[in-house]
């Protein structure tokens, strides 16, 4: 199973080979279980800064986030009422 790692500090995914961060899940590094655990353990010495999850879980979360954003955008658009000109 492959894992991706979210950085709360950087608000981004760990990039491949531990080289920086990316905001795009499809560009995130994928790590095996042992390496993901080591990264998270080493990064969370003082406080929780990193979180690992399976690639599949991250993909599901991404789909759900996009759907929620679309619903909110649709509600905002349908609730919008242009200002009435005062005359």
C-alpha positions as a Python dict, from the first residue, in 0.01 Angstrom:
ca = {
    (1, 'X'): (0, 0, 0),
    (2, 'X'): (127, 350, -84),
    (3, 'X'): (92, 659, 135),
    (4, 'X'): (95, 1035, 83),
    (5, 'X'): (182, 1281, 358),
    (6, 'X'): (0, 1607, 432),
    (7, 'X'): (194, 1888, 596),
    (8, 'X'): (-24, 2106, 820),
    (9, 'X'): (265, 2349, 852),
    (10, 'X'): (302, 2400, 476),
    (11, 'X'): (-63, 2328, 382),
    (12, 'X'): (64, 2098, 108),
    (13, 'X'): (155, 1739, 26),
    (14, 'X'): (511, 1612, 59),
    (15, 'X'): (669, 1596, -286),
    (16, 'X'): (846, 1284, -418),
    (17, 'X'): (1176, 1185, -254),
    (18, 'X'): (1106, 1421, 39),
    (19, 'X'): (1203, 1716, -183),
    (20, 'X'): (967, 1998, -94),
    (21, 'X'): (591, 2024, -111),
    (22, 'X'): (312, 2044, -366),
    (23, 'X'): (-47, 2159, -345),
    (24, 'X'): (-151, 1898, -603),
    (25, 'X'): (-227, 1546, -487),
    (26, 'X'): (-133, 1395, -823),
    (27, 'X'): (217, 1544, -783),
    (28, 'X'): (262, 1424, -425),
    (29, 'X'): (527, 1173, -333),
    (30, 'X'): (407, 822, -262),
    (31, 'X'): (581, 640, 20),
    (32, 'X'): (567, 285, 152),
    (33, 'X'): (431, 222, 502),
    (34, 'X'): (767, 218, 682),
    (35, 'X'): (894, 537, 519),
    (36, 'X'): (565, 722, 575),
    (37, 'X'): (566, 624, 942),
    (38, 'X'): (925, 742, 979),
    (39, 'X'): (854, 1078, 813),
    (40, 'X'): (549, 1142, 1030),
    (41, 'X'): (729, 1029, 1349),
    (42, 'X'): (1032, 1249, 1277),
    (43, 'X'): (821, 1551, 1182),
    (44, 'X'): (588, 1535, 1483),
    (45, 'X'): (844, 1565, 1761),
    (46, 'X'): (706, 1889, 1910),
    (47, 'X'): (349, 1891, 1774),
    (48, 'X'): (142, 1726, 1503),
    (49, 'X'): (268, 1877, 1178),
    (50, 'X'): (233, 1585, 936),
    (51, 'X'): (-30, 1319, 866),
    (52, 'X'): (-3, 1015, 640),
    (53, 'X'): (-292, 845, 464),
    (54, 'X'): (-331, 597, 184),
    (55, 'X'): (-330, 734, -168),
    (56, 'X'): (-683, 600, -214),
    (57, 'X'): (-809, 783, 97),
    (58, 'X'): (-652, 1109, -21),
    (59, 'X'): (-816, 1070, -362),
    (60, 'X'): (-1157, 1014, -202),
    (61, 'X'): (-1109, 1318, 21),
    (62, 'X'): (-1016, 1526, -285),
    (63, 'X'): (-1334, 1421, -469),
    (64, 'X'): (-1548, 1496, -165),
    (65, 'X'): (-1385, 1838, -120),
    (66, 'X'): (-1448, 1929, -484),
    (67, 'X'): (-1811, 1817, -460),
    (68, 'X'): (-1861, 2023, -143),
    (69, 'X'): (-1702, 2327, -308),
    (70, 'X'): (-1928, 2287, -611),
    (71, 'X'): (-2241, 2260, -393),
    (72, 'X'): (-2143, 2572, -200),
    (73, 'X'): (-2068, 2762, -521),
    (74, 'X'): (-2402, 2656, -666),
    (75, 'X'): (-2588, 2769, -351),
    (76, 'X'): (-2408, 3102, -349),
    (77, 'X'): (-2486, 3157, -717),
    (78, 'X'): (-2853, 3064, -685),
    (79, 'X'): (-2893, 3279, -372),
    (80, 'X'): (-2730, 3582, -537),
    (81, 'X'): (-2966, 3869, -600),
    (82, 'X'): (-2832, 4164, -795),
    (83, 'X'): (-2875, 4500, -622),
    (84, 'X'): (-3187, 4690, -713),
    (85, 'X'): (-3129, 5035, -855),
    (86, 'X'): (-3275, 5296, -627),
    (87, 'X'): (-3460, 5564, -822),
}
